[in-house]
Amino acid sequence: MREGKVMHMKRLFFIIILVLCSGMLLLGCKQKQAEKSAAQEEAPQREKFLYVATVDMGGEDPDFVTVVGVDPSDPSTYSKIVHRVDMLDIGDELHHFGYNHDRTYLMVPGLFSGRIYIVDVADPKRPVVKTVNENLTKKSGYTTPHTIIGLENGNNLVTMIGADSESTAPGGLVEINAATGEFVSVFGPPADRDFENVPPTYMYDAGMKPELNRMVTTSFGLPKNVGPGITIDGLGTDVYLWDWKERTVIQKENIGHGTGALEVRWRAEEGSTIGYTNAPGSNEIWAWDDLDGDGKYTFTAVIKLPDGSVPTDMLLTDDDKYIYVSNWMGNNVRQYNIEDPLKPVLTGEVEIPYAQMLRISTDRKRLYVTNSLLSTWDDTELPEGVTRNGKYGIFLIDVDHEKGGMMLNKEFFVDMMKVQKKNTIGPARPHMMLFDPAVKTPFGHH
């Protein structure tokens, strides 16, 4: 009897140990799965397709979004045009574009036409035009839609370079519906204001820093002045600091005649008051900061490019380590270390003819480059009678993010001189690029 009881106790003990071990094993497996999932979630998604806003040359075809394969594991699509999304009319001048808040649609404006195309990316390899809105100027009073930024309320913010007026002043901001492109409301002052008293006069790009309740906008120039071709006198002079929540300008900074500030790039660091803009008219990169915390931002030219340079695009890596600058007239792309934010150091340079728009991979190893600025600027006679003789194309630069430095990837090039368009075969102008929707980006990214 006693022996049976002992055996029973031994079996019970064994079962308890077995259960505990199984539980610990299960817990360990779950923990490993969680760690694996977290690692997968943190690992940057490699881009598979590149979407490129492309402007027709020749006047017989609509502009289109070019879909390029950029996944080297698929040699059938790598460095090739795999699809073309034609717009519905001729003469849009596709330029900058962006995603809606959940990355199901591309919002594609026609810079010259004012149309807003909604492009469905459910099939990322073969996007399709879902709808088009042609009433944005009529309903908002603003013209020339440029930058598209997804808002947290589900709408999109659009910078409008000009107004529907004789002078094409002022520029401003509007909200549009992300599913239809329809005008929702103005963001800030209306187009029919006295812009001499209620800024801004100019509008080009916008970048917000919600934790600081601040936004910065820039001022390439009014459409009437800068649309026809290359100009210095027509470029805007101002950079504007906004109260983000109140949607009002609280500081206007004149950075000089003929500067024409373009992109807005805040440092990603939480709470950082430092950001940058490129001024093509003065060969400079400017920084702003409020390091003393007095609420008034200081603007300083922190990079001066060589004479003859025209810095037309600029981006920061998401760890705030480098600025990349395209030098359109200087035919190169430059890499600057900005770990000391107000004292950039040149760390790399690659020659690319008429280098223009930039897009860097989320792992910071690949920098894509196009080389069309604007159709009316591309075709303008350049200083001292120089005319453009380079190919239109899409290039890839391999980046050393750890030590600094860059090298042109000679295995990747998309020739845009003999492109199959809707009606003809011929040259087309590649401008801004975005990655396929699986590549996640932070709020305000554009």
Summary of the structure (lengths in Angstrom):
residues: 446
radius of gyration: 25.5
end to end distance: 80.2
largest distance: 111.5
contacts: 1490
relative contact order: 0.12
helix: 13%
strand: 39%
